[in-house]
Structures are given as structure tokens and as C-alpha cells.
Amino acid sequence: MYNILYNMQYIYCIFLKEVILISTLRKKFKIARVENNLTQAELAEKVGVTRQTIGLIEKGKYNPTLNLCIAIALALNKTLDDLFWENSDDNR
């Protein structure tokens, strides 16, 4: 029984970390877009997707392809790490 509870707690901790990570990445993405004075529609046009796609990425409900990530990073003058990678500072 203890082993099952331990495993459930471990899975819950992993789930929470993923939720926090997704939330942090969403904020970084949206902040970068706003810093560049771009609406979702303007960014979408720059990278060749729909505004809905940008909205879903910001909500964490869509995993963009590597090519799209690169296009977004270039459009926002950021690196892939800036937009899509967890920093050690993000865990605080």
C-alpha cells in the first residue's frame, strides 16, 4: 500500500511540475509577443499560421513543430531557449 501511495505522490509531483512548466512557458511566449508590439494575428501572419494557432500555443494547448518554433523565435527576436526552454530561475 505504501508503495502505491508513494508512486501516486511521485506521479502527482511530476504532473504539477509539468503544469507549472507549461504555465511559465506560456507567459514567456506571450510576454515576448507583447514586447514586440504584436497581436496574435500579426505574429500569426509573420510566421504563416492562423491567429487561433498562436492563441493555442499561448494557452499551452498546441505543441508547435520545430520549424514553427524557429519561425516564432526569429519573428520575436528571441532564441528558442528564451521562448521554449525551462530556465533554472523558472523553478523558484
NUTILUM-955775 format. One record per residue (C-alpha): residue in one letter; x, y, z. Coordinates in steps of 0.2 Angstrom, whole numbers, plus 5000, padded with zeros to 4 digits. Example, Ala and Ser with C-alpha at 12.3 -4.5 7.8 and 13.67 -1.06 7.14 Angstrom:
<pts>
a506249785039 s506849955036 
</pts>
This chain:
<pts>
m500050005000 y501450125005 n502250094988 i500650134978 l500450294988 y502250344985 n502050314966 m500450414966 q501350554975 y502850544963 i501650554948 y500650704956 c502350794958 i502850764940 f501150824934 l501250984945 k502951024938 e502351004920 v500851114924 i502051244931 l503251224917 i501851254904 s501251404913 t502951484914 l503251444895 r501551524891 k501951684900 k503751694892 f502951674875 k501551804877 i502751924885 a503951914871 r502551944858 v501852094868 e503652164870 n503752164851 n502052254850 l501252114840 t499552054841 q499251864839 a498551904822 e500152004817 l501351864824 a500251734815 e500451824798 k502351844801 v502551654804 g501251584792 v499951514804 t498251564810 r497951684824 q497051534833 t498651434832 i499651574841 g498251584854 l498351394857 i500251394859 e500051534872 k498751434881 g499851284881 k498551184871 y499651164855 n501351094853 p502151194838 t503351104826 l505251144827 n505051244811 l503651344819 c504651374835 i506151434825 a505051554814 i504251624830 a505951644839 l506551744823 a504951844822 l505151894841 n507051924840 k507251784854 t508151624855 l507251454856 d507951444874 d507151614878 l505451554872 f505351374874 w506551314887 e506451304906 n507751404915 s508451354932 d507751534938 d506051474932 n505951344946 r506051474960 
</pts>
